[in-house]
Amino acid sequence: MSDTAVLLVVKYGYHLEYTDVHGNKRVHGIPLRQAEELVVGRSDLADIVLGHETVSRQHAGLFFANGALYVRDFGSRNGTHIGDEQLEPHQETLLKPDTCVRFGELEVTLKLSRYTPGS
C-alpha cells in the first residue's frame, strides 16, 4: 500500500512548486527549460527531495520536451509506476495532466498548469 500523495504543481518553462511529505510548500528558484531534467530522490543532492524509505537516492527524473512533461526512472530499486504499470528503467514516459506517479511506495500527483507572469 502506498503512503500519502505529494502534490507537485509544474508551471511550464518557469518554476517548479510542490508540497513536500511534511505539507510544506517548496518552490524551486531555477527556471525549467526544455530538456532540463530534475532529479527526484531521497538524497539531499536531488532537485526534488522525497524523504521516504522506498524512494531511491536518485530515483527518477522529470523533464520538459516538446512542450510536455516526461518522467524517466533511473533504474530505482522499488520502481516508478503510473497506475498499476511499472515504468521501464531509463525510458521516457509522457505524463498527462493530473497524473498520479508512484516513486517507490510514495504516490505523487502531478498538476500541470501554464504560468503567466504576474499571476
C-alpha positions in Angstrom: 0.0 0.0 0.0 1.2 3.5 -0.9 1.7 6.4 1.5 0.0 9.7 1.3 0.3 11.6 -2.0 2.5 14.5 -2.6 1.2 17.3 -4.8 3.5 18.7 -7.4 2.5 21.8 -9.4 4.6 22.2 -12.5 4.5 25.5 -14.3 5.7 25.1 -17.8 9.0 26.8 -18.6 9.3 28.8 -15.3 9.5 27.3 -11.8 8.5 24.1 -10.0 6.3 24.3 -6.9 5.4 21.3 -4.8 4.2 20.3 -1.4 6.7 18.0 0.4 5.8 15.0 2.5 5.5 17.2 5.6 3.0 19.5 4.0 5.5 22.4 3.4 5.2 24.3 0.2 8.5 24.3 -1.7 9.5 26.4 -4.7 12.4 25.8 -7.0 14.1 29.1 -7.8 15.5 27.7 -11.1 13.7 28.1 -14.3 12.7 24.8 -16.1 14.0 24.8 -19.6 13.2 22.4 -22.4 15.0 19.0 -21.9 16.4 20.1 -18.5 16.0 17.1 -16.1 15.2 17.5 -12.4 16.3 14.5 -10.2 13.7 13.1 -7.9 15.1 11.2 -5.0 15.8 10.7 -1.3 19.3 12.2 -1.4 19.8 15.8 -0.2 21.5 16.3 -3.6 18.3 15.6 -5.5 16.4 18.5 -7.0 13.2 17.3 -5.5 13.8 15.5 -2.2 11.2 12.9 -1.2 12.3 11.7 2.2 10.6 8.3 2.0 12.4 4.9 2.7 11.1 3.4 -0.6 12.4 6.2 -2.7 16.0 5.7 -4.0 18.6 8.4 -3.6 18.4 9.2 -7.3 15.1 7.6 -8.2 13.8 9.3 -11.3 13.9 12.4 -13.5 11.3 14.9 -14.6 11.9 17.0 -17.7 10.1 19.0 -20.4 10.5 18.2 -24.1 8.3 19.5 -27.0 6.1 21.3 -24.5 5.2 18.3 -22.5 6.3 16.8 -19.1 8.1 13.4 -19.0 9.3 11.1 -16.3 12.2 8.7 -16.5 13.0 6.0 -13.9 16.8 5.8 -13.2 16.7 2.0 -12.5 15.5 2.5 -8.9 15.1 -0.4 -6.6 11.4 0.0 -5.9 10.5 1.3 -9.4 8.3 4.2 -10.7 4.7 3.4 -11.5 1.8 5.2 -13.3 -1.3 3.5 -12.0 -0.5 -0.2 -11.8 2.1 -0.1 -14.6 5.8 -0.1 -13.6 7.8 2.1 -16.0 10.8 0.5 -17.8 14.1 1.9 -16.4 15.6 4.7 -18.5 12.6 5.0 -20.8 10.9 8.4 -21.3 7.2 8.3 -20.3 4.8 11.2 -21.2 2.8 12.5 -18.2 -0.7 13.7 -18.7 -2.3 16.4 -16.5 -3.2 15.2 -13.0 -1.2 12.0 -13.4 -0.6 10.0 -10.3 3.0 8.7 -10.2 4.4 6.4 -7.6 8.0 6.7 -6.7 8.6 3.5 -4.7 5.6 3.5 -2.4 5.1 7.2 -2.3 2.3 8.5 -4.6 2.7 11.8 -6.2 0.0 13.7 -8.1 1.3 15.9 -10.8 -0.7 19.0 -11.6 0.2 20.9 -14.8 -0.6 24.5 -15.4 0.8 27.2 -17.6 2.5 30.1 -15.8 1.7 33.6 -16.8 4.0 36.4 -15.5 2.2 38.4 -12.9 -0.3 35.6 -12.0 
